């Protein structure tokens, strides 16, 4: 559609066809003569133009540096809109600002610009404004135009899914929690070990059923896995990256070939080791809700429960898993929803 938009252009009053006039006053006294410029005035002829306005309302979302003032971000958003839609002016422009907060730190600011793209046409100078423009200006004489910027604050409250691999294969789910006013994240993780990274075997010291002696036997590990839950606290490193600290409880589960006293009726074929998990890592945003992850953790066993089959007085005096990695290292992908 096409319409006149002279007021906006008149307000801009492009510096065209200007003329200066000066009034000089000469003061003279008994001692000297002083020449002073009393006043300087500038007369400008306004420019009026038509606007060729697009019939469809368009929008553009601009994401800028969080350190810039909002006024600068708005001007950059306008410029980006004009480049995107190939226009020189935005009719009925509206602005909506969105702030993304993570642990009360602004991670991202976006400004959505919406309006009708327009091009200047038929630009011309006038000696006096048309009567309609003057009347409109009188209506606005005692009013002040205020630019209003809608603003939305979004707190990141997402669920994360991680898939990682290294000397183990793991799946982790993390979610927001608040502990004593501290905003952080909880996690639940399940890991398994492939044949190439499986601990070697278990070594068990058992009490003899016939005397007080203690003897040692070993068994080959058939399966190993871990289950952990706790806190994963993220610390912003940049706009797109976070360090993380991990702490929680861990349960290591093992199944192994039967270990028993020669000729005895009691055997042991599984174990669960309960303890702590400590670790850290880093995640980096790749695209929208996709992150790359690198992490490491250590499982510290404190309690053990060994599966016993059969009746008898034989008990485990000591239990050790040989070939266990001191630190588990993995890399992978994290999806947030």
MARSE-69027 format. One record per residue (C-alpha): residue in one letter; y, x, z. Coordinates in steps of 0.02 Angstrom, whole numbers, plus 32768, in hexadecimal, padded with zeros to 4 digits. Example, Ala and Ser with C-alpha at 12.3 -4.5 7.8 and 13.67 -1.06 7.14 Angstrom:
residues 2
A7F1F82678186 S7FCB82AC8165 
END
This chain:
residues 337
X800080008000 X80B380377FE9 X814880178057 X81EC8060808D X81F480CA8128 X82AB81018127 X82CA810581E2 X824D818F8208 X829081F9817C X834481D381AC X831D820C825D X82DA82AE8218 X837A82BF81AD X834083518145 X83CB83D1813D X840D83A38093 X84BB83A38046 X851B83D880E1 X85D4840280EB X86338452817A X86E4842D81B2 X874A8492822F X87EC846A8288 X8850850182BE X88D685078344 X89528598834A X899A85BD83F6 X8A31862F8403 X8A8B8674849B X8B0786FE84BD X8A84878884C3 X89FE87628443 X89B786E383CA X890D869583EC X88A9863A8369 X881C85CA83AB X879B855E8355 X87AD84B783AE X8717845E8362 X8694846E82DB X864383D6828B X85B483BE8210 X859F832A819B X84F1830C8153 X84B9829080D1 X8414823E8103 X837A823D8095 X8317819D8079 X826B8196802A X81DE811D8008 X813181358050 X8091811D7FEE X801E80E2807A X7F6080E18072 X7F188033808D X7E8C807480FD X7EA480B581AC X7E5D816581C0 X7E3481D18256 X7E1182868280 X7DCC82D8831D X7E168381834A X7DCB83F783CB X7E41847D840B X7E51850A8487 X7E5084C38538 X7ED58542856A X7F5884FA84F3 X7FD984798530 X7FB583C684FF X805383BF8493 X80148452842A X7F678405841A X7FB5836383DD X801B83BC8357 X7F81841C831E X7F2083788316 X7FA9832B82A9 X7FA583C28235 X7EE783BA8229 X7EF083008200 X7F6D83228174 X7F0083AB812A X7E6283438139 X7EAC82A980E4 X7F2A83008073 X7FC382A580B4 X807482D180E9 X8091824B816C X802981DC81E0 X805E812781EF X803780CC8293 X7FEB816A82DC X7F868159837D X7F3C81E483E5 X7EA981E8845D X7E81828084C6 X7DD782A38513 X7DB483288596 X7D03836185B8 X7CEC839D866B X7C59840386AA X7C5C84238766 X7D1783F78767 X7D3E847B86E2 X7D858440863B X7D09847985B6 X7D4F8420851E X7DE883BA84E8 X7DE3834C844E X7E7082E48404 X7E498254838F X7ED8822C8317 X7ED6818482C0 X7F51813C8242 X7F7A8116818D X7F9081B18120 X803181AC80BA X808B82128035 X81488220801B X818581D67F75 X822E81B47F23 X829582217F98 X8352820F7F83 X83F582327FE0 X847081AB8013 X852581AD804C X850A811D80C5 X847380C8810D X843E801E80CB X84727F8D8138 X83BE7F668168 X83A6801581AD X8447800B8210 X84137F65825B X836A7FAC828C X83BE804282DC X842D7FCE8343 X83937F748386 X834B801983C2 X83F0805C8404 X83C9804384BD X830F806684AE X82B3810A84BF X8218812A8458 X8189817584BE X80EE81C48474 X8057818184D0 X7FB681E384D4 X7F18818B850A X7EAA81FF8571 X7DF481F485A4 X7D9E8269861E X7CE4827C8604 X7C7A82CD868B X7BDF83208646 X7B4D82BF8691 X7ABD82E98620 X7A0182FF8625 X79C183A485E0 X791783CA8591 X78E38480857B X785484CD851A X783B85878539 X77BC860D8510 X77A086C18543 X771486FE85B2 X76FB864385D3 X771A859D857D X7787852285DC X77DB847985DD X786E84548652 X78D583B98674 X797D83C986CF X79F18342870F X7A9483348773 X7A8F832F8831 X7B11833A88BC X7AE7839C8959 X7B67839789E6 X7BF28373896A X7BB9840088F5 X7B9983C88843 X7B02842487FF X7A5E840087A4 X79AC83E587DA X791684188771 X785C83F9875E X77F7847986FB X7743848886BF X76FE852A8677 X765885678634 X761686118603 X75BE86388560 X752B86AB854E X759C873C851E X7603872C85BE X757F86ED8636 X756D874F86D9 X74D287BD86D7 X746787778765 X7466874B881D X742687BA88A6 X73E687638943 X73B687AB89EC X733A873A8A46 X72E987358AF1 X722E874D8AE9 X71C086BE8B23 X714387338B77 X71B787A78BD5 X726D87CE8BF6 X727D883F8B5E X72FB88188AD7 X72CC88388A21 X732E882D897F X730587D288DD X736787A9883F X736C871C87C1 X73B087098711 X744686928703 X74268602868A X74CD85A7869D X757685C786EE X760F855786FD X76AB853E8766 X770F84A987A2 X77BD84C087ED X785184578823 X78F984818871 X79AF84A68846 X79F484F087A5 X7AAC851687C4 X7B13853A8728 X7BAD85A9872B X7C21859C8693 X7C2E86438638 X7C95860285A6 X7CB885618548 X7C08856384FD X7BA085C98577 X7B6285BB862A X7B0D862F86A3 X7A8A85E08712 X7A3C860287BB X799285B687E5 X79408598888D X78B6852488C5 X7800850A88F2 X777185448884 X76B7851D887B X764485928819 X759A854987EB X750385B087B6 X745385858784 X73D586138778 X731D8637876A X72BC86138809 X72C486958893 X723D868A8917 X71DB86F08994 X713A87328947 X70B386B2896C X7131864689CA X7152858B89B9 X7210859589B7 X727B85BD891F X733585C388F4 X737585938848 X742F85648855 X74CD858A88B6 X757E854A88CE X760685C28908 X76A38571894F X774685D18960 X77F585E9891E X783F85FA8872 X78D886698857 X792B868D87B2 X79BD8681873D X79ED86798687 X7A6E86428608 X7A8485B6858B X7AF785BB84F2 X7B2E8525848B X7AF1852E83D8 X7B2284858392 X7B5883E683EC X7AC683BE8463 X7A5C84568435 X7A5E84F4849F X7A05859B8498 X79B885D2853E X79828676858A X7939867A863A X78CC86D686B5 X787F86A9875C X780B86EC87E1 X778C86878844 X777586C188F8 X76D6867D8949 X76D886518A02 X764385DE8A1E X759985D389C8 X7516854D89BB X74708581896F X73F684FF892C X7350850A8986 X72AB84C1894A X721A84AE89C2 X71FE84AE8A7D X7207854A8AE5 X726E85B98B55 X72A6862F8ACC X736486388ABD X73E286998A56 X742C872C8AB3 X749B87668A22 X74C487288974 X751D878888EB X754287648835 X7539880487CF X75A8881C8738 X762C879D876D X76D587BC8720 X775B87E687A0 X77DE878E8735 X77C3870486B6 X783987158621 X78568692859B X78CC86578513 X78DB85AC84C4 X79418513849B X799684918509 X79C283E184D1 X7A3D83768534 X7A4982B8852F 
END
